[in-house]
Amino acid sequence: METLLMFEFNNNSVLSSQNKLPNEKSAIESEDDVEEVTSKHKIFRDEDSKVILDVDEERDRIFLDNLRIQEEVHDPYSGLNLDRGIRGVYDIEDLILVLEKDNAKNIFVASVPSEYTYVDYIVVVTGKSQRHMNALAEYVRKVYKLKMHKKDIVPKIEGAKSKDWIALDLGNIALHIFSAAARERYDLETLWTVGSDYDDETHKPETDIMEQYNAFLKVFEPAET
């Protein structure tokens, strides 16, 4: 009897122990599972969610991003000296850089003798088209306005509607922008390099040539500020 009772007691103890262990194990496993899931997956929050744009909104976003990139990359005045020159708003070197940057063709520069008291330099260039000629003139004028001081006068673009000849009086520099045909016809290079004695078209005395050129310069009038 004592042995039987002891057996029953031990059996109950074993059963009790067996019944308890699975519950305890289940609780531990559940905690481990939660930790494992938490470590593998991020908890969702509204503020972390990605905004999904419709087609029009996405197109606008791409367009604005491209504009920002273009603004950052393209600077129309990069590499130019925007400080006022010494001899005038433009020093001759600065004007040449501006013309080269805007793809002016066949740039010609002649120094004008000081006794003529017109300008220091005559600059002649060729535009590829009427549109290019106007673009050159506008670009030179825009850079001029960035360089100028308050006392300086904004130059007027003469012949803006002409398809052959556009001119700007920059104070110390006279700039002539020609079409290829008009440049060959007027041939200012010959006039300012070898003189009228060797000019096949005119064969006029130098004083007459200067009078003609001076008359042409007088048509320049400063633009209103």
C-alpha positions in Angstrom: 0.0 0.0 0.0 2.7 2.4 0.9 4.5 1.6 -2.3 1.3 2.1 -4.4 0.6 5.4 -2.7 4.1 6.5 -3.4 3.7 5.4 -7.0 0.5 7.4 -7.4 2.1 10.4 -5.8 5.1 10.2 -8.0 2.9 9.6 -11.0 0.9 12.7 -10.2 4.1 14.6 -9.8 5.3 13.4 -13.2 1.9 14.2 -14.8 1.9 17.6 -13.2 5.4 18.3 -14.4 4.5 17.1 -17.9 1.4 19.3 -18.0 3.3 22.4 -16.9 6.3 22.2 -19.2 4.5 22.6 -22.5 2.7 25.7 -21.3 5.9 27.3 -20.1 7.6 26.3 -23.4 4.8 27.8 -25.4 5.1 31.1 -23.6 8.8 31.3 -24.2 8.5 30.3 -27.8 5.8 33.0 -28.3 8.1 35.7 -26.9 11.0 34.4 -29.1 8.7 34.5 -32.2 7.6 38.1 -31.5 11.3 39.1 -31.2 12.2 37.3 -34.4 9.3 38.9 -36.3 10.1 42.3 -35.0 13.8 42.0 -35.9 12.9 40.9 -39.5 10.1 43.3 -40.2 9.9 47.1 -39.7 6.8 48.3 -37.8 4.6 50.3 -40.2 4.1 54.0 -39.5 2.1 56.5 -41.6 5.0 59.0 -41.6 7.3 56.4 -43.1 5.1 55.6 -46.0 6.1 56.6 -49.5 3.8 59.1 -51.3 2.7 57.6 -54.6 2.1 60.3 -57.3 -0.3 60.0 -60.2 0.9 60.2 -63.8 0.6 64.0 -64.1 2.2 64.6 -60.7 5.1 62.3 -61.5 5.6 64.0 -64.9 5.7 67.4 -63.2 8.1 66.2 -60.6 10.5 64.9 -63.3 10.2 68.1 -65.3 11.0 70.2 -62.2 14.0 68.0 -61.3 15.3 68.4 -64.9 14.9 72.2 -64.7 16.9 72.3 -61.4 19.6 70.2 -63.0 19.8 72.5 -66.1 19.9 75.6 -63.8 22.8 74.1 -61.9 24.7 73.0 -65.0 24.1 75.8 -67.4 25.4 79.3 -66.5 25.4 81.5 -69.6 28.0 83.8 -68.0 30.4 81.1 -66.8 34.0 82.0 -67.4 33.4 85.6 -68.2 34.7 88.7 -66.4 31.7 90.6 -65.2 33.7 93.4 -63.6 33.8 96.7 -65.5 36.8 97.2 -67.8 39.4 99.9 -67.4 39.2 101.5 -70.9 35.5 101.1 -71.0 32.7 98.8 -69.8 34.4 96.2 -72.0 38.1 95.8 -72.3 38.8 94.3 -75.7 39.9 90.9 -74.3 36.6 90.6 -72.4 34.5 91.3 -75.5 36.5 88.7 -77.5 35.7 86.1 -74.9 32.0 87.0 -75.0 31.9 86.7 -78.8 33.8 83.4 -78.8 31.4 82.0 -76.1 28.4 82.8 -78.4 30.1 81.2 -81.4 30.8 84.4 -83.5 32.7 83.5 -86.6 35.9 85.0 -88.0 36.5 87.6 -85.3 38.5 90.6 -86.6 40.0 93.3 -84.4 41.6 96.5 -85.6 43.2 99.2 -83.3 42.1 102.7 -84.3 44.7 105.4 -84.2 44.2 107.7 -81.3 44.2 110.8 -83.5 40.8 109.8 -85.0 39.2 110.0 -81.5 36.4 107.6 -82.5 36.9 104.4 -80.6 39.9 102.4 -79.5 38.9 99.3 -81.5 36.8 98.2 -84.5 35.6 94.6 -84.1 34.0 92.7 -87.0 32.4 89.3 -86.8 30.1 87.1 -88.9 26.8 85.6 -87.7 25.7 82.3 -89.1 22.1 83.5 -89.6 19.9 86.6 -88.9 18.8 84.9 -85.7 22.4 84.2 -84.7 23.3 87.8 -85.4 20.6 89.1 -83.2 21.5 86.6 -80.5 25.1 87.8 -80.6 24.0 91.5 -80.2 21.7 90.7 -77.3 24.3 88.6 -75.5 26.9 91.3 -75.8 24.4 93.9 -74.5 23.3 91.7 -71.6 26.9 91.2 -70.4 27.5 94.9 -70.9 24.6 95.6 -68.5 26.1 93.2 -65.9 29.5 94.9 -66.1 28.4 98.6 -66.4 28.3 101.2 -63.6 25.4 103.5 -63.0 27.1 106.4 -65.0 27.5 104.2 -68.1 24.9 104.3 -70.9 23.3 101.1 -72.2 24.1 100.7 -75.9 21.4 100.6 -78.5 21.4 97.7 -81.0 21.5 99.4 -84.5 19.9 97.4 -87.3 18.2 94.9 -85.1 15.8 94.0 -87.9 18.5 93.8 -90.6 19.5 90.5 -92.0 22.9 91.8 -93.1 24.4 94.3 -90.6 24.0 94.9 -86.9 26.2 97.4 -84.9 26.7 98.4 -81.3 28.7 101.4 -80.1 30.2 100.1 -76.8 31.9 103.4 -76.1 35.5 102.4 -76.6 34.7 99.6 -79.1 32.6 99.6 -82.3 31.2 96.2 -82.9 29.9 95.2 -86.3 28.0 91.9 -86.8 27.6 91.0 -90.5 26.1 88.3 -92.6 28.7 86.5 -94.7 27.6 88.2 -97.9 27.4 91.7 -96.3 30.8 91.4 -94.7 32.4 90.6 -98.0 30.6 93.5 -99.6 31.5 96.2 -97.1 35.0 94.8 -96.4 35.8 96.9 -93.3 38.9 94.7 -92.7 40.6 96.0 -95.7 39.8 99.6 -94.8 41.2 99.3 -91.3 44.2 97.2 -92.1 45.8 98.4 -95.4 43.9 101.7 -95.9 42.0 103.1 -98.7 44.9 103.1 -101.2 44.6 99.3 -101.4 40.8 99.1 -101.2 39.7 97.9 -104.6 36.1 99.1 -104.1 36.6 102.7 -103.0 40.0 104.0 -103.9 39.0 107.1 -102.0 41.3 109.3 -99.9 41.6 108.3 -96.3 39.8 111.5 -95.2 36.7 110.5 -97.2 36.7 107.0 -95.8 36.9 108.4 -92.2 34.2 110.9 -92.9 31.9 108.1 -94.2 32.7 106.0 -91.2 32.3 108.9 -88.8 28.9 109.6 -90.4 27.9 106.0 -89.8 28.9 106.2 -86.1 26.8 109.3 -85.6 23.6 107.3 -86.3 24.3 105.5 -83.0 22.1 106.8 -80.2 22.2 105.6 -76.6 19.2 103.6 -75.5 17.1 105.1 -72.8 18.0 103.7 -69.3 
